[in-house]
Amino acid sequence: MSYFPESAPCLCGSGARYAECCLPMHQGQTAATPEALMRSRYAAFVLQMADYLKATWHPDTRPATLTLDNSPDWASLQILDSHEDGNQGMVHFRAIYRAGSGWGFLEEKSDFVKQDGRWYYLKGDTSEGQLKPGRNDRCPCGSGKKYKACCL
């Protein structure tokens, strides 16, 4: 796992500090919602926390091994939709990553299930593509600045 300062804005893009957002879940606290779990899993991908990802993956669909050696250089997370109904949940998200000199995205509609009071990632319908931001679009890195004034 990479070190990440507790006082820094959380990697998941919630706007909260890491210490109040994803860190408690990374330390074993139960996620309150499927979206909170998804955000903590995104931050875990960024921080290379394979053990956390496996622990929050439902045993019926969890891979036997998980290596993050070839993970992209994740830049930001966008939650497009999120809801829960009883013990079932869904989160539709787009994760942006650096792809050479450009940008790529992974978009997924993820299914979650709640068992014994804990949310687990179950499975997802995933697509990937190249992201081509315009000069005046918000920067894909998540800074909130225009692309032309940030990473262009």
N, C-alpha and C positions, 0 to 999 in steps of 0.2 A: 504494500500500500504506500502511496505517496503521502507525504506530509501536506496538510492543508490547514492554514490558520483558522482557528475557531471564530475569530472576530471578523473574518472576511465574508462578503456576501456569498450565500450558498451557490454552489455550482449548478443547482437545478433551476435557477432563474426565478425563484419565488420572491426575491427581494428581501428575505429575512437573512439574518446572519447564520452561517453554517452551524454554530453552537446551538441555535434555537430551531433549526430546520432539520437537516438530514443527519447530523452527528448523533443525536439521541437514538435514532433508528439504527445507525451503524454500530452503536454500542449495545443494541439489544432491545430497545423500546419497541413496542408494537406500533405499527402504522395505523392511524385512525381511519384512513380511507384508501381505496385503490390508487387515487391520484398521489397521495402522500407516499405510498410504497413505490409507485412508478418514479417519482422524483428522486427518492432515495436510491433507487436502482440505477438511474441515470448517473447520479453523483458517484455511485460505486463503480460504474464503468469508467468514468473519468479518472478515479483514484486507483483503478486496478485492484478492486476488492473482490476477487473471485469467490472467496469463502462466503461473503455476505450475499452475493448474487445466488449462489447455490442454496444457501439457507432460506432465501425468500422465494425460491422456485418450488412449485408444488412437486412433491415426490413422484407423482404419476407421470410427469413430463420433464423432470429435471435430467439433464445429461449426466452421464457417469463422471465425466471430466469436463473441466471448463478452463481453457487457457485464454488469456487476454493479450498474448504477445503480439498479435497482429491487429489489435484494435485501432480504429482510426483515431485521429487527433480531434476529439470531440470539442465543439466550440459552444454550442448553446442548445437549449431545449425549449420547444414550444408545445404547450398542451392545447390541442384543438377541440377536444371534447372529453368529458368525464362524467360518469354516473355510476350509481350503485343501486341495486334492488335486492334487498335482503342479504343473502350470502354470495351474490354474484355482482361483479363489477366490470366496467370497461373503461379503458383510457385510450383515446386516440391522440397520438403525439407525433411530432416531427423532431428528430435530433439532427442537428447540423454539424458537419465535420469538415476539416480542411482536407482537400484532395489535391496534392501537389501545389500548384499555384492558384487553384480554384477552390470551389466548395462543392460538397456533396450533401445529400440528406438521406436519412433512413426514416421512413414513415411507417407507423405500425398502429393497428387497432388491437390492443392487448386485452385479453380476458383474465380476470382475477377471480379467485374464490376465497371465501372466508371459512376457515376450519379451526375449531377450538379457540375462537376469539382472535385469530391472526389471519391477515390477508396474505395470499400467495399469488405470485405470477403463475398463470396456467399455460397460456399459449398466445401467439399473436399472428396476425396476417400482415406481412411485411412487404414493403416495396422500397426501392432505392432509386436515386437519380442524381443528376447533376443540377446544382443550383446556380443560377445566373442572375445575381442581384444587379439592379440598375444603380447608377451613380447616386441617385437621390433616395434609394431604398434604405431602410434601416440595415445596419451592418449585420451580417450573419453571425458575427462573433458574440453577439449579445450585449454589446456596449451601450446600445441605445442611440449611438451616433449614426449619421448618414454614412453610407458605405464609402463615398468619395472622401470623407474627412477622417476615415478610420483605417480600414484594411486594404483599400484600393491601391 
